[in-house]
Amino acid sequence: MSAKDFDLLHAARTEDLEESQISNLAVIGKSEEEIIGKLKFSGAHLLQGARGIGKSMLLRETESELDRDFKSDRILAIYVNFKTSTLLEGVKADNKNAFQVWVGAKILQAIYEKLVDSGIIAASAVSDPFKRIFGVETVFGMKKVLQEKIHLLQKLSKNENRDKVIEKLGSEFLDKVNDTSYVLEIIKEIIDEYSLNRIVFLFDEAAHTFIPEQQEIFFEIFKLLHGGKVAVKAAVYPSITSYGKNFEIGHDAILIPLGAFEPGSTGRDASRKLYRELITKRIPEGKLRKTIFSKGDLLDQCIHLSSGNPRAFLHLFNRVYDRGYTERALLLATQDFVDQELLPYHLGLSKRLPKYSHHVKLGLDILREYITPEIRKKNVREKKTQYQTAFFTLPRDIPPNLKLSLDLLCYSGVLSKQGTVKIASRKTGQRYMVHLALLFTEKAFISNKFSDVISMISLTDYREFSASDSSFDIYLDKLKLSADECQECSSEVPPNAKFCPECGAKVVEKSIVGQLLDDTVRKMSISSAMADRVEPEYPRVGDVVHATRQDLMKISYIKDVRSKMIKNAADEYISG
């Protein structure tokens, strides 16, 4: 395998790809085409899906299609990525929320760069609204100013020379950009100035921060921007996004769910087609591609074990290929994927969600110690029928702590919600699918050969649990014992509470970003070989976050593509 092939196969995140590569590598099926159609047009939409499911790729492909048709349609697509928002956790800028100012600045920066890159604002900048607003004479000068302002806002997180940083930002800039209505007026002026029919904002990773305050601020901005010739779209995670009291899904934005993977024959056929196309687009025609497709059954197993998640597929496939691309390699790689990636990521949520740390562990304990063994028992009983299940159901009226614990498992990709089904007493319940790689490694099926198992999985068969199941009570009682206590009166403090319900004392906030920045680079999603090269120079995640790509490229064998992958891995680590 050449270095070029290696890099492209290991570029599991959309951010790892160059803009010119995205359209060439995007794999678009019928459902993806329908989603892109919704994203291209007016209105407010939320693209909801688990980590690695392909939200970023769909947003970028939407941008590419609108760019291609811009001359005829005059619809300007503005892609904005907020992946480093965690750096602004709890930060103030001259008594203003630094995150809100940062969001406004990122939006203005993205608009300006798109106008310049598209040739709409020419080098002369005669009709440049930004010039009139900010007083900067040149186009490139304006780009530099906006970049510097964003960099300065992020520097506030370092607690060094904050007063000097705020002075450089300037009170006028902070006042203007902090005001969403002012930002909206600039947007409207741009629409009129350049005769645009519509601006479509494509917000990525805005709600991926685990800080409810930031999420709620973003959705206030999202709501204020939407209307008239301004369309707003945002990628969100299921279950744990905090929209705030004034934001209503269905009214303020339409939800577009992703990730309804079906292991039935129709779903398997569709998955095989899409993922084979993914391999074809990433591997040039030749010996390597022939080798991969010559073992079609092995490739299919990689596809199905990823449970419909493109990033999981690439990570698993690379592990299998690196081990020799054999049946034994598949067994070992799947175990590695579960032990080194799937489960550690979930348990790592304890750092990102300190208030929910007990729920993170509780959910995984319930799944591995009770739910999965029960699925295994059911599958053993069904040995004669040859039916196997990867599903379980629970009624809607389950205890809130149990629901939250399962929601966190859905966020991390260990579970996925697969619609509602009929359960006992003529009720409906939520159906969950356990990640197939986890079930396989936990030996929950009657066969140790996954190629046999996948054809046995029934969509209509599931292990049904009752809301009053005493086994769940045992785990929930443990949660009460491990609950956070008030530092003043020692009373139990509910998750996400700002004040103690008993004595009224303010709950001390735990910093998310501080802990993550101090973690070793080996916790980032990069290969061991890359980590070996990076660690001597940049041992902590924070060192990589604050380094430039040019800094990283001074390391041996770390050039343009790999420096981008490393930076993206660091940004993703702190953003989730």
Buried (B, 14 or more C-beta within 10 A) or exposed (E): EEEEBBBBBBBBBBBBBEEEBBBEBBBBEEEBEEBBEBBBBBBBBBBBBBBBBBBBBBBBBBBBBBBEEBEEEEBBBBBBBBBBBBBBBBBBBBEBBBBBBBBBBBBBBBBBBBBBEBEBBEEEBEEBBBBEBBEBEBBEEBBEBBBEBBEBBBBBBBEEEBEEBBEEBEEEBBEBBBBBEBBBBBBBBBBEBBEBEBBBBBBBBBBBBBBBBBBBBBBBBBBBBBEEBBBBBBBBBBBBBBBBEEBEEEEBBEEBBBBBBBBBEEBBEBBBEBBBBBBBBBBEEEEBBEEBEEBEEBBBBBBBBBBBBBBBBBBBBBBBBBBEBEBEBBBBBBBBBBEEBBBEBBEBBBBBBBBBBBBBBBBBBBBBEBBBEBBBEBBEEBEEEEBBBBBBBBBEEBBEBBBBBBBBBBBBBBBBBBEEBEBEEEEEBBBBBBBBBBBBBBEBBBBEEBBEBBEBBBBEBBBBBBBEBEBBEEBBEBBEEEBBEBEEEEBBBEBEBEEBEEEEBEBEEEEBBBBBBEBEBBBBBBBEEBBEBBBEBBEBBBBBBBBEBEBBBEBEEBBEBBBBBBBBBBBBBBBB
